[in-house]
Amino acid sequence: MGAAVSPVPTPPSVTTAAPTSVPTPVSERNPSPVPIMDSEILNAIPLPGENPDTT
C-alpha cells in the first residue's frame, strides 16, 4: 500500500497525534513517549532499504 510513501508523511502525523493524545503536562513529564512512538512506528513500518529482509 505504498509503504515507501508512508514513512515520509508519518513524522508530521505522529507529531500532530502526540500532543492531541497526550496532554501538554504529560508530554513535559514524559518526553520519551514521542521517541517511543517513533520507534514503534519504525518497527511497524519497515523502511524500504532499512530492512530488506522484511520485504
Secondary structure, DSSP 8 states (H G I E B T S, - for coil): --TTTSTTTHHHHHHHHHHHHS-HHHHHH-SSHHHHHHHHHHHHS--TTT-TTT-
